[in-house]
Amino acid sequence: MPTLNRPENMERIATAEQARAYIDEQIADIRAQVGDKKVLLALSGGVDSSVCAAILIKAIGDQLVCVHVNHGLLRKGEPEQVIKVFREELGANLIYVDAVDRFLDKLAGLTDPEKKRHIIGEEFIEVFAEEARKLDGIEFLGQGTIWPDILESEAGIKAHHNAGGLPEDLQFELVEPVRILFKDEVRVVGKELGLPDSMVYRQPFPGPGLGVRCPGAITRDRLEAVRESDAILREEFAKNGLEGKVWQYFTVVPDFKSTGIRDGKRTFDWMCIIRAINTVDVVEVSVEHLPADLIDHLVKRITTEVPGINRVLVDYTPKPPATVEYE
Ligand code: XMP
């Protein structure tokens, strides 16, 4: 299974029936590969790792050990959703690691975007490896690798973040039940497995999480402002029928303050930038032009409900010349 490639002419999985057949096939393959051994999986709550986990739970139940690392850079409600869906509803063997302080302490004072990304990636592997070492009898590593990851790695476009990375003493055989699927197929399979829409149709979210939406040195209060404004934006997009229609939307709170007035007193606070974009290939990106009354409403809610924000801006810059994220 680790070297399995997508068969040429494989029909695109689009229906519930095709998804069911795929799931049954994977269950049989996983059981044959793993036997009575244990599989370890880093479960971020993203579409790929969630669908991978749900297939593995069906196939081997308690032999799967999921580790969810909360690095403090997740969106509002995400760790809670992972625990609810996987531990409570699907009965997964889930280890929740609260590594918030650890990550934020390491990131304190760091302003260089590449250094921030590097520390987040390195620390993630460190925390995951520590958990892996506490467990006995793990022989396999589950991974939510999907087919575009393989294609991009082969084309040298992107070093595939899933493959490898763990230290020498933790080399496991891979189990990759969504490896030959494209993203749209992963979603069809996820839906068939009964995962909630908020997980299956989740918009893309970068590995370094809200860390890249808090440009400059990450502080807890500014990170909280990003998290709260992002939650308001998502809520309003859902209410206004834009969820699922707009490819990606988020807020950014740079380390920059401007003057304002609140309750007749001068304030000196951050600004919140709203960005909503559409794309097919992520190489070229166009902006979603938001309805004026929605912008007014977002300005009101964000400046009223999010501590530390006294100004809201909308970013209408396509890619190129701007990238999607700010760092
Ligand atoms: P950029 O900013 O490069 O973003 O125009 C293009 C898309 O990629 C996402 N992105 C990331 N995804 N790890 C990820 O998994 C990352 O480090 C990362 N950086 C950017 C971004 O959200 C957008 O959808």
Boltz pocket constraint, residues with backbone or C-beta under 6 A from the ligand:
constraints:
  - pocket:
      binder: B
      contacts: [[A, 204], [A, 205], [A, 206], [A, 207], [A, 208], [A, 248], [A, 282], [A, 319], [A, 322], [A, 323], [A, 324], [A, 325], [A, 326]]
      max_distance: 6.0
